[in-house]
Amino acid sequence: MKTHRADHVIVGAGIAGIWLARRLLSMGRSVAMIEIGPHTPDGARPPHPPLHFPERENLGAVQARHHALTGNSSFWGGALIRNDAQSLRGMFDLDEREGVLEEFARSYDAVEQQLDAPSLGRSLLEEAPHPARLAEVNVLPGRQRNLARTVLQSCAGHPGFKLLCPAEVVEFDIGADGRIEAVTALAEDGSPIVLRAAHYVLSAGVIDSNILALTKLATALDGVHDRIGTCLHDHWSIPIARFRWKRGAGVEWLYPPTFRKGYIQGRRVEFDVALPRGVHSGFLHVQAQYDLVEPYATIKKWMNARQEGQRWWQQARFLLPLIGHSPHMVRIGHSRFIDGRLFVADGMELTVVMDFESFPSPLNRLTFENGEYRLHWDVREQDVAAFAALLPRGIDLMMRWMRESGLDLELLADSDQLDVQREYIRTHAVDAYHLGGGLAVRRDLERGLLAPDLRFHKIRNLAVISTAAFARPGIANPVETLLAMCETYARNLS
């Protein structure tokens, strides 16, 4: 049986695991990485083991659970936006006086500096007692599309880097002191490899991190193992209104996106409501059905092909049809390169979407029952209460802005009756592919599995850098926070 020694073993080669590997290599550490999927996205196999949904399917748990090197970043872009202090405190169970918030601020700075990302701002739109904030978002496609592949290339030639791909974790060897002494992985040819290190990190997606904990770590987590896979959460995304675009109407401060330093920079409006269980956050943003409108639909297909690493002749089959859209392409090009913003034709229908934190209900959980993995997931009563509180606030904001701009807003959800709102959210809510939880951070062992330093309370040399560590969704898309977690973890090692 082969044995390999490294300073760190990372399980999961998605964007977080690869970013952490590069960071550790830059510190002079050696890294061994285990990825269950193949090297290329076109060889990605169906997620294993499969999930069953007794209540409601979570689309992200299926369609964003990619077993391939670089994970989701081979298929999706990503949005860079910081969680604010209030959001971080809820996500990581932080005391306001602790220095972890300052650590996160430094880590966000480090991430944005390495990516040469445009600065992001949050400005106050509405004063207390009902504040609203305009927040900027950097969106990755552009030159950073499939960021993980670029980062991986910088790791590949490093003498301290070893990648096992495809390979599957079959066992964690836990010592008498409760620390991991080795991990055994099964290579593609069926041969076992034992990896020994001082530090271990789970950076797989939510489902796979929780399954590994359920199947390989439950004994070491005796006494708290019944919390594994519980209190899962996401963002709910719900259309609430639509309107027709008119250039020069005065809502350009909200839409369309602009282009800066190779990034698409969008804007959204964040706001909060106070509920008996605490503050709940949501945000409004504007969407257009570009997938249904030419030439945008073809442009997006080409961008997806480029992101997946297809050859130039494979990409050409999407570029050639664009010749037939030359007049429209000229307008798009002028808006993109001269005005620095996305072109939106007058009369195009836009949808106002409200996203908000789903409640980390104990009913939302991953279980192993009768030989199958089941994800219990649904809109819970706490989600309905949050929607009922956030909806009138969001409608009030949009109605006022539309009136000031002379635009007509068609409301899709305007009832104040709780039973109507309940039916609307159950019918129209879509999870935002931001699944989290199951291995949540809590300051004490009585309530959670991980400490604020991202290590297990009971397995001190095993950390989790995944949205599985989030106690609640927070207000932001998770990509930048995941990368900031990598930076914070690495800095604390030194």
C-alpha positions in Angstrom: 0.0 0.0 0.0 1.4 3.4 -1.0 1.9 6.1 1.6 2.3 9.8 1.0 3.1 12.5 3.5 2.2 16.1 3.3 1.6 19.0 5.6 -2.0 19.3 4.6 -4.6 17.0 3.1 -7.6 18.7 1.3 -10.7 16.7 0.4 -12.5 18.3 -2.5 -11.0 20.2 -5.4 -13.6 22.9 -6.1 -12.9 26.6 -6.0 -12.4 26.7 -2.2 -10.1 23.6 -2.0 -8.0 24.8 -4.9 -7.7 28.4 -3.6 -6.6 27.0 -0.2 -4.1 24.7 -1.8 -2.4 27.6 -3.6 -2.4 29.7 -0.5 -0.7 26.9 1.5 1.8 26.2 -1.2 2.8 29.9 -1.1 3.5 29.5 2.6 6.0 26.7 1.9 3.6 24.0 3.0 3.1 20.7 1.1 -0.5 19.8 0.0 -2.2 16.5 -1.1 -5.6 17.0 -2.6 -8.3 14.3 -3.2 -11.0 14.9 -5.8 -13.7 12.3 -6.4 -14.5 13.4 -10.0 -12.5 13.3 -13.2 -10.1 15.9 -14.6 -12.5 17.3 -17.2 -16.1 18.6 -16.9 -17.2 16.5 -19.9 -16.3 13.4 -18.0 -18.3 14.4 -14.9 -20.3 11.4 -13.6 -23.7 11.7 -12.0 -23.3 12.5 -8.3 -22.8 9.5 -6.1 -24.5 8.5 -3.9 -27.7 9.8 -5.4 -30.2 11.8 -3.2 -33.9 11.1 -2.6 -36.3 13.9 -1.7 -39.3 12.8 0.4 -40.8 16.4 0.3 -39.5 18.9 -2.2 -36.5 18.6 -4.5 -33.6 21.0 -3.9 -32.4 21.8 -7.4 -29.0 23.0 -6.2 -28.3 19.7 -4.4 -28.7 17.9 -7.8 -27.7 20.4 -10.6 -24.9 22.1 -8.7 -23.4 18.9 -7.2 -20.7 18.4 -9.8 -18.2 15.7 -9.4 -15.3 17.0 -11.5 -12.0 18.8 -10.9 -12.7 22.5 -10.2 -16.3 21.5 -9.2 -19.1 24.0 -9.9 -16.7 26.7 -11.3 -16.5 24.5 -14.4 -20.2 25.1 -15.1 -21.3 28.2 -13.3 -19.9 31.7 -12.8 -20.0 33.3 -9.4 -20.7 36.5 -7.6 -18.2 38.2 -5.4 -19.8 40.2 -2.6 -18.9 40.5 1.0 -21.2 39.6 3.9 -21.6 42.5 6.2 -20.8 42.2 9.9 -24.4 41.5 10.9 -24.5 38.7 8.4 -21.2 37.2 9.4 -22.2 37.1 13.1 -25.2 34.9 12.2 -23.3 32.7 9.8 -20.5 31.9 12.2 -22.1 32.5 15.6 -19.7 35.3 16.4 -19.6 37.6 19.4 -19.6 41.2 18.3 -16.5 41.8 20.5 -14.4 39.0 18.9 -11.7 39.8 16.4 -12.9 37.3 13.8 -14.9 40.0 12.0 -11.7 42.0 11.6 -10.0 38.8 10.4 -12.7 38.4 7.7 -12.3 42.0 6.6 -8.6 41.4 6.0 -9.4 38.2 4.2 -11.9 39.8 1.9 -9.3 42.5 1.1 -6.7 39.8 0.3 -9.1 37.9 -2.0 -10.1 41.1 -3.9 -6.5 42.2 -4.2 -5.4 38.8 -5.7 -8.3 38.9 -8.1 -7.7 42.5 -9.0 -11.4 43.0 -8.5 -13.1 46.4 -8.7 -13.9 47.9 -5.3 -17.4 47.1 -4.0 -19.6 49.6 -2.2 -22.7 49.5 0.0 -24.5 52.8 0.3 -27.5 53.7 2.3 -30.7 54.3 0.3 -33.2 54.5 3.1 -32.7 55.7 6.7 -33.8 54.0 9.9 -36.2 52.7 11.1 -36.5 50.8 7.8 -33.0 51.1 6.2 -32.2 49.7 2.7 -28.7 49.5 1.2 -27.6 49.6 -2.4 -24.9 46.9 -2.8 -22.5 46.3 -5.7 -21.7 42.8 -6.9 -18.8 41.6 -9.0 -19.9 38.7 -11.2 -17.4 36.2 -12.6 -17.6 35.3 -16.0 -15.3 37.6 -18.0 -11.6 36.9 -17.9 -12.0 35.2 -14.5 -14.5 32.6 -15.7 -13.7 29.3 -14.2 -11.3 30.9 -11.7 -10.5 27.6 -10.1 -8.9 26.3 -13.3 -6.5 29.2 -13.4 -5.6 28.8 -9.8 -5.1 25.1 -10.2 -2.6 25.7 -13.0 -0.4 27.6 -10.6 -0.5 24.6 -8.2 0.1 21.9 -10.8 3.8 22.4 -11.3 4.7 22.9 -7.6 6.9 20.2 -6.1 4.9 20.2 -2.9 1.6 19.5 -4.6 0.0 16.1 -5.2 -3.4 15.6 -6.8 -5.3 12.4 -6.6 -8.1 12.6 -9.2 -10.3 10.8 -9.5 -10.0 9.2 -6.1 -12.5 8.5 -3.3 -12.0 8.8 0.5 -12.7 5.4 2.1 -11.5 5.9 5.7 -10.2 8.4 8.2 -7.9 6.9 10.8 -8.6 8.5 14.1 -6.1 8.3 16.9 -6.7 7.8 20.6 -6.4 11.6 21.1 -9.3 12.2 18.8 -7.1 13.6 16.0 -6.9 12.3 12.4 -3.7 10.4 11.8 -4.3 9.4 8.2 -6.8 9.3 5.4 -7.1 6.4 3.0 -8.2 7.1 -0.6 -9.0 4.7 -3.4 -7.4 5.6 -6.7 -9.1 5.1 -10.1 -7.4 1.8 -10.6 -8.6 0.5 -7.3 -5.3 0.8 -5.4 -5.4 2.4 -1.9 -3.2 5.3 -1.0 -2.6 6.4 2.6 -2.1 10.1 3.1 -0.6 11.3 6.4 -0.5 15.0 7.4 -0.7 17.3 10.4 -3.8 19.1 9.1 -6.9 18.0 7.2 -9.6 20.0 5.5 -13.0 19.1 4.1 -13.7 21.4 1.2 -16.3 19.4 -0.7 -19.8 20.7 -1.3 -22.5 20.6 1.3 -23.9 17.2 0.4 -20.6 15.4 0.1 -19.1 17.0 3.2 -22.1 15.9 5.2 -22.1 12.4 3.7 -18.4 12.0 4.6 -19.1 13.2 8.1 -22.1 10.8 8.4 -20.2 7.8 7.1 -16.6 8.3 8.1 -16.6 10.5 11.1 -19.7 9.6 13.1 -17.7 7.5 15.6 -15.2 10.3 16.3 -18.1 12.7 16.7 -19.9 10.4 19.2 -22.3 12.4 21.3 -22.9 15.1 18.7 -23.2 12.8 15.6 -27.0 13.3 15.5 -26.4 16.9 14.5 -24.6 16.0 11.3 -26.6 17.0 8.3 -29.2 19.0 10.2 -30.5 22.6 9.9 -29.7 22.9 6.2 -30.5 26.2 4.5 -30.3 28.2 1.2 -31.6 31.4 -0.2 -35.1 31.4 -1.6 -35.5 33.3 -4.9 -39.0 34.6 -5.8 -40.2 36.8 -8.7 -42.4 39.6 -7.2 -42.9 42.1 -10.1 -42.0 42.9 -13.7 -41.7 46.0 -15.9 -40.7 47.1 -19.4 -37.3 48.7 -19.8 -37.0 52.2 -21.1 -33.6 53.8 -21.5 -33.2 57.1 -19.8 -36.1 56.5 -17.4 -33.8 57.0 -14.4 -33.4 53.5 -12.9 -29.9 52.9 -14.4 -28.5 53.1 -10.9 -30.1 49.7 -10.3 -29.9 48.1 -13.8 -28.3 47.2 -16.2 -25.0 45.8 -15.1 -21.8 47.6 -16.0 -18.3 46.4 -17.0 -15.2 47.2 -14.9 -11.7 45.7 -15.1 -13.0 42.6 -16.9 -15.8 42.0 -14.4 -19.6 42.4 -14.7 -20.7 44.6 -11.9 -24.3 44.4 -10.8 -26.3 46.1 -8.1 -29.0 45.0 -5.7 -30.9 46.5 -2.8 -30.6 44.8 0.6 -33.0 45.3 3.5 -33.9 43.6 6.8 -36.9 42.9 8.9 -37.1 42.1 12.6 -38.9 38.8 13.4 -39.4 37.2 16.8 -36.4 34.9 16.1 -34.2 37.8 15.1 -33.3 39.9 12.1 -34.0 38.4 8.7 -32.3 39.7 5.5 -33.3 39.8 1.9 -32.4 41.7 -1.3 -34.0 42.8 -4.6 -32.4 42.5 -7.9 -33.5 42.7 -11.6 -33.3 39.9 -14.0 -33.8 39.5 -17.8 -34.5 36.3 -19.7 -31.4 36.6 -21.8 -31.4 32.9 -22.4 -34.6 33.4 -24.5 -33.4 36.4 -26.5 -31.0 36.4 -29.4 -28.1 37.0 -29.8 -27.7 36.8 -26.0 -28.7 33.2 -25.9 -26.0 32.2 -28.3 -23.4 34.4 -26.6 -24.1 32.7 -23.3 -23.7 29.2 -24.9 -20.3 30.3 -26.2 -19.3 31.6 -22.8 -20.3 28.3 -21.2 -18.3 26.4 -23.8 -15.3 28.6 -23.0 -15.7 28.1 -19.3 -15.8 24.3 -19.7 -12.4 24.5 -21.5 -13.7 23.5 -24.9 -11.3 23.9 -27.9 -11.6 26.9 -30.2 -13.1 24.9 -33.0 -15.8 23.6 -30.6 -16.5 27.2 -29.5 -16.7 28.3 -33.2 -20.1 26.6 -33.6 -21.6 29.2 -31.3 -19.7 32.2 -32.6 -20.5 31.7 -36.3 -24.3 32.1 -35.9 -23.7 35.6 -34.4 -22.8 36.9 -37.9 -26.5 36.9 -38.7 -27.1 39.3 -35.8 -24.5 41.9 -36.9 -26.7 45.1 -36.4 -27.7 44.0 -32.9 -24.1 43.0 -32.1 -22.9 46.5 -33.1 -25.3 48.0 -30.6 -24.3 45.5 -27.9 -20.6 46.2 -28.7 -21.0 50.0 -28.5 -22.8 49.7 -25.2 -20.2 47.3 -23.8 -17.0 49.0 -24.9 -18.1 52.7 -25.2 -20.7 53.1 -22.5 -19.3 50.3 -20.3 -22.7 48.7 -19.6 -24.9 45.8 -20.9 -27.2 46.8 -23.7 -31.0 46.4 -22.9 -33.4 47.2 -25.7 -36.4 49.4 -25.0 -39.5 47.3 -24.2 -37.5 44.3 -22.9 -39.4 42.7 -20.0 -37.4 42.6 -16.8 -38.3 40.7 -13.6 -37.8 42.0 -10.1 -36.7 39.1 -7.9 -36.5 39.0 -4.1 -34.0 36.6 -2.6 -33.9 36.0 1.2 -32.4 33.7 3.7 -34.2 30.4 4.2 -34.6 29.4 7.8 -32.1 26.8 9.0 -35.0 24.5 10.2 -34.1 21.3 12.0 -36.6 19.7 9.6 -34.2 20.4 6.7 -31.8 17.6 7.1 -29.8 14.9 5.3 -30.4 11.4 6.5 -29.5 7.8 5.7 -32.6 5.7 5.8 -33.4 2.2 4.4 -30.2 2.2 2.4 -30.6 5.6 0.7 -29.6 9.2 1.4 -32.6 11.4 1.8 -32.6 15.2 1.8 -35.6 16.5 3.7 -36.2 19.9 2.2 -39.2 22.2 1.9 -40.6 25.7 2.5 -41.1 25.9 6.2 -43.5 28.1 8.2 -40.6 30.3 9.2 -39.8 30.9 5.5 -43.4 31.9 4.9 -43.3 34.4 7.9 -40.0 35.9 6.5 -41.6 36.3 3.1 -44.7 37.9 4.5 -42.6 40.4 6.4 -40.1 41.2 3.5 -42.6 41.3 0.6 -44.4 44.6 1.5 -41.1 46.3 2.2 -39.8 45.2 -1.2 -42.9 46.2 -3.1 -43.0 49.6 -1.4 -39.4 50.3 -2.5 -40.0 49.2 -6.1 -43.3 51.0 -6.5 -41.8 54.3 -5.4 -38.8 54.0 -7.7 -41.0 53.1 -10.7 -43.4 56.0 -10.0 -40.4 58.4 -9.9 -39.2 56.9 -13.2 -42.6 57.0 -15.0 -42.6 53.2 -15.4 -45.4 50.8 -14.8 -44.7 48.0 -12.3 -46.8 44.8 -12.6 -47.0 43.1 -9.3 -46.9 39.3 -9.2 -47.4 38.9 -5.5 -49.3 41.7 -3.9 -51.7 40.0 -1.4 -51.4 40.7 2.3 -53.3 37.5 3.2 -51.0 34.9 4.8 -52.6 31.9 3.1 -52.2 33.5 -0.3 -48.6 34.4 0.4 -48.0 30.9 1.7 -49.3 29.4 -1.5 -47.3 31.8 -3.7 -44.0 31.0 -2.0 -44.6 27.3 -2.2 -45.5 27.6 -5.9 -42.9 30.1 -7.0 -39.9 29.9 -4.6 -36.7 28.4 -6.2 -33.6 27.6 -4.1 -30.7 29.7 -5.2 -28.1 26.9 -5.4 -26.5 28.2 -2.2 -27.2 25.2 0.0 -25.4 25.3 3.4 -25.3 23.9 6.9 -25.2 20.5 8.4 -21.8 21.0 10.0 -22.5 24.4 11.4 -20.1 26.6 13.4 -21.2 27.2 16.9 -19.1 28.6 19.7 -19.8 25.8 22.1 -20.0 22.0 21.6 -23.5 21.9 23.1 -24.9 23.6 20.0 -22.6 22.9 17.1 -20.0 20.8 15.5 -17.4 23.4 14.4 -15.6 26.1 16.4 -15.3 29.6 14.9 -11.8 28.7 13.7 -13.6 26.2 11.4 -12.2 23.1 13.1 -14.3 20.4 14.7 -14.7 20.9 18.4 -13.9 17.2 18.8 -11.4 16.7 15.9 -9.0 19.6 16.3 -6.9 18.9 13.2 -9.9 18.7 10.8 -11.4 21.9 9.4 -14.4 22.5 7.1 -14.1 25.1 4.4 -17.4 24.8 2.7 -20.8 26.3 3.0 -21.6 23.3 5.2 -20.0 25.3 8.0 -22.6 28.1 7.7 -25.0 28.3 10.6 -27.4 30.4 8.4 -27.2 31.6 4.8 -26.2 35.3 5.4 -27.2 38.0 2.9 -24.5 37.4 0.2 -23.7 34.8 -2.4 -21.1 32.5 -0.8 -18.2 32.5 -3.2 -16.2 35.4 -1.8 -16.8 34.3 1.8 -15.5 30.8 1.0 -12.3 32.3 -0.4 -12.1 34.5 2.7 -12.4 31.5 4.9 -9.4 30.0 3.1 -7.4 33.1 3.7 -8.4 33.3 7.4 -7.6 29.6 7.9 -4.2 29.9 6.3 -3.3 33.1 8.2 -4.2 31.5 11.5 -1.8 28.6 10.8 1.1 30.9 10.6 
